[in-house]
Amino acid sequence: MTCLFCEIPDERIIAQNEFCYAIRDGFPVTPLHSLIIPKRHVVTYFDLSDEEVLACNDLMRQLKNSMLAEDDLIDGFNIGMNAGEMAGQTIFHCHIHLIPRRRGDVENPRGGIRHLIPGKGFYKAPE
C-alpha cells in the first residue's frame, strides 16, 4: 500500500531540512495551516528518533516565523498530532499540524484543543 506523505510532489514542499519537510494542509482549518512531516516513514510522533523530533521542532519554529512575517493578523497557534486511529489519525505517517489562529476565527477560543471532546473545552478554573 502506498503512503500519501511518502509520495508528496516536490512542488508542494514549502520548507525542509535533513529529516522533515513541510507542506500546506490540503484541507486547512485556517489560512496557512501547515503540516510538518518526517521524511522517514513512521506512524506516530512516538516513533520518531530524537534527531527527528528536534528537526521537526526546528522546522515548526521556522514556519511559525514565516507565517508571522506573512500575516500580521496571526495572534496564536495550535500545534496538534493525532497518534492512532482512536485519536483521529487517518494518514498513518506521522505529521504535526501547525494551525495559525487569528482574533475572531472562533467566538471563544478558550479551551483550545480541549474541544476535541464535546463538553470538555469550557471548564471552570479553580479560584
C-alpha positions as CSV (number, residue, x, y, z in Angstrom):
1,M,0.0,0.0,0.0
2,T,1.3,3.5,-0.8
3,C,1.7,6.3,1.7
4,L,0.4,9.8,0.7
5,F,3.2,11.5,2.7
6,C,5.9,9.3,1.3
7,E,5.0,10.5,-2.2
8,I,4.4,14.2,-1.9
9,P,5.4,16.0,-5.1
10,D,8.4,18.4,-4.6
11,E,6.4,21.4,-5.7
12,R,4.1,21.1,-2.6
13,I,7.1,21.3,-0.2
14,I,7.4,24.8,1.3
15,A,10.3,24.2,3.7
16,Q,12.5,21.3,4.6
17,N,15.6,20.1,6.5
18,E,17.6,16.9,6.7
19,F,14.9,14.9,8.5
20,C,11.5,16.5,7.7
21,Y,9.6,18.7,5.3
22,A,6.5,21.0,5.4
23,I,3.5,21.4,3.2
24,R,0.3,23.4,3.4
25,D,-2.6,21.3,4.7
26,G,-4.8,20.1,1.8
27,F,-7.9,20.8,4.0
28,P,-6.8,23.8,6.1
29,V,-8.6,24.7,9.3
30,T,-7.3,28.3,8.9
31,P,-5.3,30.1,6.2
32,L,-1.6,28.9,6.2
33,H,-2.4,25.8,8.2
34,S,0.7,23.6,7.6
35,L,2.0,20.1,8.2
36,I,5.5,19.1,9.4
37,I,6.2,15.6,8.2
38,P,9.2,13.4,8.8
39,K,10.9,12.1,5.7
40,R,11.3,8.7,7.2
41,H,8.0,6.7,7.2
42,V,6.9,6.4,10.9
43,V,3.4,6.1,12.0
44,T,3.3,8.4,15.1
45,Y,5.3,11.1,16.8
46,F,6.2,8.5,19.4
47,D,8.1,6.5,16.7
48,L,10.4,9.5,15.9
49,S,14.1,9.4,16.8
50,D,15.4,12.2,19.0
51,E,17.1,13.8,15.9
52,E,13.8,13.8,14.0
53,V,11.9,15.4,16.9
54,L,14.5,18.2,17.1
55,A,14.3,18.6,13.3
56,C,10.5,18.8,13.4
57,N,10.6,21.4,16.2
58,D,13.2,23.5,14.3
59,L,11.1,23.4,11.1
60,M,8.0,24.2,13.1
61,R,9.6,27.3,14.5
62,Q,10.8,28.3,11.1
63,L,7.3,28.0,9.7
64,K,5.8,29.9,12.7
65,N,8.2,32.8,12.0
66,S,7.5,32.8,8.2
67,M,3.7,32.8,8.9
68,L,4.0,35.7,11.3
69,A,6.0,37.6,8.7
70,E,3.4,36.8,6.0
71,D,0.3,37.6,8.1
72,D,0.3,40.2,10.9
73,L,-3.2,39.1,11.9
74,I,-1.9,35.9,13.4
75,D,-2.3,36.1,17.2
76,G,-1.5,32.5,18.2
77,F,-1.0,28.9,17.1
78,N,-2.4,25.4,17.8
79,I,0.0,22.5,17.4
80,G,-1.5,19.1,17.1
81,M,-0.9,15.5,16.3
82,N,-3.2,12.6,16.1
83,A,-1.5,9.4,17.2
84,G,-3.6,6.3,16.4
85,E,-7.0,5.7,14.9
86,M,-8.9,6.4,18.2
87,A,-7.2,9.8,18.3
88,G,-8.4,10.6,14.8
89,Q,-5.4,9.7,12.8
90,T,-6.4,9.0,9.2
91,I,-3.0,9.1,7.4
92,F,-0.7,6.7,9.2
93,H,2.5,8.6,8.6
94,C,3.4,11.0,11.5
95,H,2.5,14.6,10.8
96,I,2.3,17.7,13.0
97,H,-0.3,20.3,12.4
98,L,0.7,24.0,12.8
99,I,-2.5,26.0,12.8
100,P,-2.3,29.8,12.9
101,R,-5.0,31.5,14.8
102,R,-6.5,34.9,14.4
103,R,-8.7,37.0,16.7
104,G,-12.3,36.3,15.9
105,D,-11.7,33.0,14.0
106,V,-14.0,31.4,16.6
107,E,-16.4,33.1,19.0
108,N,-14.5,32.0,22.1
109,P,-11.1,30.3,21.8
110,R,-10.8,29.4,25.5
111,G,-10.1,25.7,25.9
112,G,-8.4,25.3,22.5
113,I,-7.8,21.6,21.8
114,R,-9.9,20.6,24.8
115,H,-12.8,21.0,22.4
116,L,-11.9,17.7,20.7
117,I,-14.2,16.0,23.2
118,P,-17.6,17.7,23.2
119,G,-18.3,19.5,26.5
120,K,-14.7,19.4,27.7
121,G,-13.5,22.7,26.2
122,F,-15.1,25.2,28.6
123,Y,-14.4,24.4,32.3
124,K,-14.4,26.4,35.5
125,A,-10.8,27.1,36.6
126,P,-10.1,26.9,40.3
127,E,-10.3,30.3,42.0
